[in-house]
Amino acid sequence: MTITVTTMTTETKVHHSFRKWFGVIWLLIEVNLIGGTIFGFPALFKILPQYGIYGDENNCSSSSSLINRTEIELKEFSCEAHQTRQYQNALTLGIILFEIPSVIIGLLIDRFGCRFVKLIAIIFHIIGWLALALVASGRDSFLYVHTSFSSLAGIIVLLTAYTSSDYFSKSRAFVSALFAGACTSATMWYSIFQILIDAKKITLQQLSYIWISFSVLMLISSFIFLDWKFPILNLPYQFDIKLEKKNIHSNIITNEDQSSNNSEIDKMKWYIRILKRQGVWHYLTSPLYLLVVLFLSILLLPGIFLAVTWYPWVYYITKQDTILTNKYTFAFNLSTISAILICPLNGFLLGFKADKSKKQKLLNISLMQTISWLINIVSCIVCMFAQKSMIIPALIINCFARATIVGGSQAVVATFFPSEYIGTLTGVMWTVVGSIVTVQYGLVKLTDDVSRSWRVSLLLCLSSSSSSLFYTNNISLILGMANDDDDDGSDISNYDIDLIDHSPFPNDCQNEVQGIEFLCQYFMHRYNACPTFLIGSLEEACQEAFSSIIIKERRPVLVYIHHDKNLLTNRFCWNILCSEMIIDYLLENYIVWPWDITFESNRNILIKIWNKIFPSQTSIDFSLEQCPMLIGIMRESLYKKDSSSTSEYEFTVLFKNETLTSTEETFSLKSILNELSIFKEECDDNEQALVSHGYLFIYFCLIFNRNC
């Protein structure tokens, strides 16, 4: 019966995995069709005049009279210039609305779920593309309606897709980067519109109605691949938070603790949450998050600015050659297809060996941001030269720059932050980007003098990103000491402001739940990872481990003893206890119960707890010199049972200080895993023997009619 249940569970997991990846493909297509089309809008600059959009001569003259007469503007202000400026304004408005409302959308996603928000996006999508279908001379303002609502629909589709990456554990960086690449490559669709309309194959209205029909795709994906917080028509699976290392150990305790914690946070006033860094504010004020947001905001500006000014820039360079300008604009938009490959590559590089330590994660981030920074600097320099030979290099460099910074930044947020707040964190990030993008309203006017327009962006990029780059490299250098072979990593706390004078456990901790929750937060803060600790007493851990009716589901207890003053502790936690391989293994095979003895008062409390569970067994030396320690607990075996024993359990010291107890070897990841595996097998054999002995005992009683 057990085998059958296990098989069905495996088949269900395989089915869910297939559905998740099929959903990724479906959402990938959606994001590409709807997510980031606004950035390719300059391709319509040639098409829109054919429909008389902002081509009224009266509007041209009235507009020119409102403009301050500079040396350049004293020249004839043609309708063509007026149209281009209106199209640029509509494009800039669309880009701003693609980003600034993200924080509200993110909050709605976290509050109500992706499905609920995406249903709203369907309405926006229909309004936006219907406006483009109806735009005509006399209905010029519909162009602004199109860019506004299609952008709102696009950002919702994108953010819900980003959030869906949390259905995966190890593949989050890759999946989120895939969506970033699909969004970036969506720029090509307006260029395809341009080609089809020029070839008289189809009209702008017909293409708009085709895009309206994609709302059916959005509706289907909303119910098949996304979920909401309402208890109806839910997905059979939830976010995969296995690798988020949260302080959970079972569904019952998790729900109770989580609801209790959320209730306490909800009762706090908003400014108290900020001051105490509770809830989402803990992550919004994280140095890593602030760094990613700052970099994305500054380094994305040149790429977005180039998307807005590309057409007039190329038009100036080609000496008002409309045909050649349109060809370059088409190439600019079509080149973004390469982002489908570049963005996932960034996601892969960010996740490269990132499970080993926080040093590797920060090193990957630092390298990604350094490359992005350098590419953007080169892009700014290239665009300073208004020469025909610079058009293709600017096109290629911009494609790499934008894909690298967008894909990398989104992969960092999706991978290194909890899924509980992924919508808000992503939304705030893109809102900050959108706020900075609003400076384009002032910068666009500088493009009248093309040869000087990019010097402002160059200065902005140099001054802002240099300080951030310096900060990133220093953080990576400091955290890098944790894994150096000749360094124990203890000095790292001297550079972490939040960890100064901050101990893993409160002094004289009488509440085991509070103490272990405190330790979980400490681990996540210092090591950016945490094994799945049981939140409760050691007695509850033992009961949890051996209470299952199914023998194969019983697990030994692993007690971890932490001492923050021991020089080996940091290295052990960085390299062993918080490695992804160990966390995964312990999650499947052990119930882990931790305790910290940095304070003498907590060491005495541990001794009392230990003597209560093991009153008749040899005591353990819980001292600074023995830490870190790993102790395995299983039920007392038949061979060790005697009449004097009053304990139901027995323990074995598996590891102390820096050596394995059984072999006296210095610890390594491989040796620790091997030792844990051996003890797990011993525990399994012991459970099987105890059960078999129990059956024989019952059989003996029944045969001899004894009252047992």
N, C-alpha and C positions, 0 to 999 in steps of 0.2 A: 504493500500500500504506500509506503514511504517513497519507493522508487517511482511509482506512478505520479505522485504529487510533484516530485522533483522534476520529472520529465515535462509535466504540464507547465510548471513554472518556467522552465527553460524555454519551452516553445513560446510561451507568452512574452518573455523578454525578447526573443528573436523577432516576434511579430511587432512588438513595440519599437524595436530598433529599426526595423524596415520602414515602419510608418513614420518615424522621426526623420529618417534620411530622405524618404520620399517627400516629406513636408519641406525639407531644406531645398530640394530641387524646385518644388512648386513655388515656395516663397522667393527663391532666387529669381525665378522668371518674373514674378510680380514686382519685386524691387527694381528689376531691370526695366520693366515697362512703365512703372509709375513712380518709383522712388526718387530719382534725381534728374528727371528730364529737364527741370528748369534751367540747369546750367548749360544746356545746349540751345537755349532760346535764341541766341544771336543768329542762328541759321535762318530764322524767319524774318530777319531784318530786310531781306530782299523780297520775300513773298508778300509781306503785309502791305507794302505800298500798292501792289496790284489790286488790292481790295479797297484802296482808298482810305486806309486807317491813318488817321491824323494827317490827311492830305489836303484838308480844307485850307485854301489860301488865306481866308480871313483869320483862321487860328494862327497861321504862320506869322502874319503881320502883327497880330496882337501879342503874340509871344515875344517877338523881337523887341517890341517897345518896352517890355518889362525887364529886359536884360541890361545890366550895366555895360556901358560901352567901353570896352578895353581896346587895346591896340588891334587885337585880332578881330574882335566883335564889331569893329567899325566897318568891316567888309560886309558884303551882302549876306544877309541871313536868309538862306534859302529854305524852302519847305522840306527839302531833303535833310538838311541839318536838324530842322525841327522834329521831323519824324524820327530820325535816329536817336535824338535825345529822349523823346517820349518812350521809345522802345527800350532804351537803356534804363530809364526810370522804372518802367514796368518790370524789367528783368531784375533790377536791384531790389525792388519791393518784394518780388517773388522769392529771391534768395534770403532776404531778411525774414520773411514769414516761413521760410523753410527751416529756420533755425531758432529764432527767438521764442516761439511758443513751445519749444521742446520741453521746457521745465514743467509746464502745465500738463502736457501730454504724458510726460514721464510719471508725474504724480497720479494721474488718472489710471495709468497702466498698473502701477503698484497698488492702487486702491481698488480698482474694479476688474483688472485683468485685460489682457491683450484683445480678446474677442470683443468686449464691450466697446473699446476705443476704436477698433477697426470698423465696426459697424457705423460709427460716426464718420470715419474716413470715406466710406462708400458714398455718403451724402455729399461730402465736400468734392469728391472726385467727379460725381455727376454734374454738380453745379459748375465746377471749373471748366470741364471740357464742353459742356453745353454752351457756356459763354463764348468759347472759341468758335464753336460752330455757328453762333449767331452774330459774331462780330462783323461789322460792316461800317461803311461811311455813315456817320450820324449816330452810330452806336460804338464809338471809339473806346469809351470807358470800359466796355466789356473785356478789353484786352487786360486791364488791371484786375478785373474779376477773375479772369482765367489764370493769370500768374499767381494770384493770391490763393485761390481755393485749390488749384492743382498742387501748389506747394504744400499747403496744409495737409492734403490727402497724402502727398508723397512722403512727408516727414513722419506721419503716423504709420504708414506702411513700413517705412524703414525702421522706426523705433520698435514696433511690434516684432519685426523680424529679428532685430538685434536681441530683444528679450527672449525670443524663442531659442536662442543659442544656449540658454541655460537648461534646456532639456538634455544637454550633453554634459559630460564631466571633463574628460581629457581633450575633447575636440572643440572646446568653446572658442579658443583663439582662432582656430582655422575656420570654423563656421561663421563667426562674426566678421572675420576678414573677408570671407566670401561675399557676404552681404554688402560690405563696404565696397568691394570691387564691382558688384552688380550695380550698386547705386551710382558709382562714378562712371561706369560705362553707359548708363542710361542717357548720358549726354548726346549719344549718337542719333536718337530717334528724330529730333527736329531736323537734323541734316538729311535723314532719309525722307522726311516729309518734303524737304526742299527739292530733292532729286525727283521724286515722284510727281510733284506739282509742276516742276519745270518741264518734265517729259509729257505733260498732259495726260498722265495715267489716272489721276485721281484729283479731287479737289480738297481744299483744307477742311471744308465742312464734312465731307465724307470720312476723312481721317479722324476728325473729332468724334464722330458718332461711333467709329470703330473703337476708339479709346474708351468711350463711355461704356461699351459692352464689356470691357474688362472688369467692371464692377461685379459681374457674375463670378469671375474668378476669385475676387476678394471675398465675396459672400461665402463661397464654398470653403475656402481656406480658413475662414474665421471659425467655422464649426468643426472642421476635420483636423486641423493642425494647431489651433490656438485654444486657449481656455479662458474662463473668467472666474470671478469670485462667488458667483451665484451658484447655489446647490442644484443645478439642473443642466442636463446635457453636458456634463463634464468629461474631459478626456480620461482615459483609463490609466494615465501616467502623469507624473508631476515633474517639477524641476529636479534634476539630478544634482543633489547637494553633497554627495558623498565626499568629494574632494575639497569642500569648503571648510572642513575641519571644525564644524560647529560643535558646541558642547552639548551633544545629544547622545542618548544611548538606547532609547526605545520610543516608540510612537506615543505611548501613554504619557511618559514623563516629559517628553519633548513638548507635546501639546499643552500640558499643564504649565510647565515652566515658561514656555513661549507666551502663552496667553497671559500669565501672571506678569511677566516682564513687560509685555506690550501694554498691559493695563496700567502699570506703574508709570511708564513713559508717557502714555496718553494723558495722565493726570497732571503731568508737569506743565508749567507754562513754557511758552516757546523759547523765551530767553534763557530759562533754566536749562532746557535741553541743549541749547547752543553752548552755554558756559560749561556744562558737565559733559558735553560731547556724547549725548545719548542718542540712540536710534541712528537715523541716517546722518546726523551731524557728526558722528564719529568718523564716518567715511568721507563726508564732504570736506572736513578739515584735515584729512590725511595728507601729509606732504607729497606722497606719490600721486594722489588724485589732483591736488593743486598743480603739481608739476605737469601732468598730462594735459590738463585744461589750459594752462598757460601756453604750453607749446603748441597745442592744436589751434588755439585762438590766434596766435601771432603768426605761426608758419603757414597757416592756411590762407591768410589774408592775401599774399601775392597771387596765389593760384586763383582765388575767387575774383580778385581784382582783374586779372588777365582775362577771365571768362567774360567779364562785363565790357572790357575795353578792347578785346581782340579785334572785332570787326573794324572800328575806326582806326586802330593802330595799324593793321595790315592795309587798310584802305589808303592811309597816308603814305605808307612805305611804297606801295605799288603805284603811287601817283594817280589815285582815283580810278584805278582799273577795277571796275565792278566784277567782271568775269573772273579775274584772277583772285580777287578778294573772296569771292564766294567759294572758289575751289579750296583756298587755304582754310576758310572757315569750316568747310565740310571735312577736310582732313583733320582739323583741330578736334572736332566733335567725334569723328570716327576713331581717332587715336585712343580715346578713352576705353576702348574695348580691351586694351592691354591691361587695364586695372583688374580685370577678372583673374589675371595671372599674378600681377604684382602684389595685390593686397593679400591673397592667401599665402604668398611667399613670406610676407612680413609676419603674418600670424604664425607661420611655422617657425620662423627665426626667433620670435618672442617666446615661444614655448620650448625652444631647444634646451634640453637639460634643466628646465626651470624647476623641475620637481626636486632637484638636489638640494638647493638652498636659496635663501633670499638674496645672497650675493649674486648668484647666477641670474636670477630674475631681474635685479636692478642693473646688472651688467648688460643684459639683453636690451632692456629699455634704453639705457644710456647709449648703446651703439645705434639703435634704431633712430633715436632722436638726433644724434650727432650726424648721421647720414642725411636725415631729413633737413636739418639745418644747413648743411653744406650745399645740398641740391637747391634749396631755396635761395641761398646767397648767389649761386651761379645763375639761377633763373633771373634774379633781379639785375645782375650785371649784364646779362645777355640782352634783356629788354631795354636797357638804357641806350643801346645803339640802334637807331632807327635805320637799319639797313636791310635790304632784301635777303642777304645771306644769313641773317639772324632769325628769320621766321621759322624755318624748320628746326634749328636747335632749340628755340624757345618752346616750340610745340612738344618736342620730345622730352625736354627737361621738365616742363610743367606737368606732363603726364606722370612721370616718375615721382615728382615731388608731391603732388596731390595724393596719389595712390598710397605712397609710403606713409605720409603723416596721418591720413584718414584711417587707413586699414590698421596701422600700428596702434594708434591711440584707442580706437574702438576695441581692438583685441585686448589691450591692457585692462580696460574697464570691465569687459565681459569676463576676463579670466581671473583677475586678482581682487575682485570685489564680490560681495555676496549677492545671490540672485534675489534676495528679499527686497533689495533697494535698487536693482539694476535699472529699472525704468526711470527713477528719479535721478540717479547718478548720470545716466546717459543724457537725459533731458537737460539737466543743469549744464552739462558740458557743451551741448550744442546751442543752448541759449546764450551762454557767454560768448561763443563763437559768433552767433548772430548779432549780439550787441556790438562787438568790435567791427563786424562787417558794415555796420551802419555808417562808419566813417567814410565809406565809399561815396556817399552822397556829396561829400566835400571833395574827395579825391578825384572823382570823375571829371570835374571841371579842369583839373590839371592836365588832362589828356589833350587839351587844345594845343599844348606845346609838347608833342610826343617825345621829343628828344630829352626832355627833362622830367617827364611824368613819373618815371620809375625811381628817381633818386629819393623821393619821399619814402617809398616802400623799402628801399635798400637801407636807409637810415633807421627806419622802424624795425626792420628785421635784425639788423646788426645790434642796435642798442638793447632791444628787449630780449632777444633769444640768447645773447652772449651771457647775460647774468644767469639765466635759467640753465644754460648749458654748464656753466661753472658749478652751479648748485648740484646738478645731476651727477656730474663726474665726482664731486666731493662726497656725495652720499654713497655712490657706488664704491669709492675708495675706502670709506669708513666701514661700510658693511662688508667689504671684501676681506677685511682682517679676520672675520669670523671663521673662515675656512682655510686660512693659511696654515700650512703644516707646522710652522715654527711659532704659531701664535695660538693661544687658547680662546681667543674671541671675547675675552672678558672686557677688554677695553672698549668694546662697542657701546656699552651702556653709558660711557662718559660723553658720547656724542649724541645720544638720544635724549632730548630734553624731557620727553614724557616719561622716560624710564628712570630718571635720576631720583633716588630716594623712594623708589617704587618697588616693593617686594612682591613676590609671587602670591603670598598669603598674607592676610591681615594678622597682626600680632594677637596671640592668644585666641585663635579662631575656634570657638566652640560650636559654630554652625558649619557642618561639613558641606552642605549644599552651597552656602555662600562662599566658602573657601575655594571649592573646586571651580565654581563659576568665575571667581576672581583669577584663578590660575589659567583658565581657558582664555580669558581676555588678555592675560599677560603673555601667553604663548603666541596668540594671534598678533599681538602688537610687536613683540620682539622677533619672533621667528616666521611670522606670516603663515603659520601652519600650526595645526594642533591635532593630536590623535583624538579619537572619539572617546572622551572620558565619560565614565558613568557619574552622573550628578546625584550623589547620595552617600550613604554610609558604606563602610566596608562590608558590614553584614548584609545590606541590601544588594551589594555587588555579588556576593556569594550566592544569595538566594536567586538573583537574576540569572546567574551563570548555570545553575544546575536544576532549575525548576521545570524545564521543558519535559513533557511526556516523551517526546521523540529523542532518543539517545543521541542521534547525530547532531541535534541542534544544541546540545549542551556544550559549554565552552569553559576552559579554565579561566581563572582570574589572574590578571597581571597587575601587580602593584608597582607603581613607579614612585621612587623616593627622590625628591628634588631638593638640592641645597644650592642657593644662588651664589654663595661665597666660594664654592668649590671651583677650582680653575678648569676642571674637565667638563663641568656641566654644560657650558655653552657649546663646546665642540661636540659633545654627545648629542645635544638637542638639534643643533644645526645639521649634523651629518647623518644621524641615525634616527632618533625618535620622530623627527618632523620630516623625514624623507617620504616621498609619495609611496614608495614600495612598502615601507614599514607601516604607514598609516593604513594602506589598503589591506595588508595582511592582518593587522590587529583588528580591523573592523569586521573581518570575516571569521576570525578564529579565536578572539579573546574578548573578555570584558575587562576594560582597563580602568583601574582606580588609582588616582594620584594623591600624593600628599607632599607638602613642602615643610622642611624642618629648618629653614633659614633662621627663624626665631627659636630660641630655646623653649619657649612656652609651647609652641606647636610640636616640638619634638617630644615633650612630655605628654602631650595629648595623644600623639601617635602611639607611644608606649602603652598608655592605658587602653586604647582601642585594640592594640595587638594582644595584650594580656587577656582581654575579655574574649577574643575569638580563639586564642590559642593558650589557654591557661596552664596546660600541662606539658607544653613543648618548650624546647630550648629558646631562650630569648635571643634577639638579634641586636647587634651593635649598630644602632642608628646614630651615626656620628658624621661629622664633616668629612673625615678621611675616607669613609666607606661610600660616599656618594659620587656619582649617581648610582642608584640601585634598581634592579629589576628582580621582583620576587614572584614566583609562580605559586598559585594556590589551586588545589584540587581536593575532592572529597577524600577522606582518609581511606586508604586501601585496606583490604582484608588482611594482608600480611602484617600490617602495623597495628591492627586493632588489638587492644588488650583491655583488661578490666579497669585499669587505672586511667585510661584515656577518657577525658571529658569533652574533647573537641570533636566536632563533626568534620573538620577539615585538617589538612596538612599543608605545609609550605616548603618550598625549595628556593634558596637564593640562587638565581641564575646568573646574575651579573652584579659586580660591585666595583667601585672605583673605576678602573680601566681594564679589568680582566674578567674573563668568563670563569665562573666557579668550577665548572667541570673539567676544563682543559688548561686553565691558567694562561690562556692566550689573550693577547691584547685585542680589544674589540675592533671589529670591522662590520660593515653592513652585512656581508655574507655570513660571517660567524654568528652574529646576533640572530639573523633569520634562521640559521640552522639550529641554534639552541632553542629558539621558540618553537620550531617545528617538532623537535624531539620531545619537548615537554608536552606539547599538544597531543602527540601520539600516545604518550604515557597516560595522559588524562583520559583519552578516548578508550584505551584498553582497560583502564581502571573502572570507568563507568560501565563498560560492557560486562566486566567481571562482577561488579556490584549488583547489576540487574540480574545476571545469571544466578548468582548466589541467592538473590531474593526469590526467584522462581523456584529454586530447589528447596528453599526453606518452606515456602507455601505448599509445595508438593509433599514434603515430609509431613507437614501438619495434617494435610488431608488424608494421607495414607494411614497414619496412625491415630486418626481422630483426636489429635491433641489440640487443646485450646491455645493457639499461638497468638 
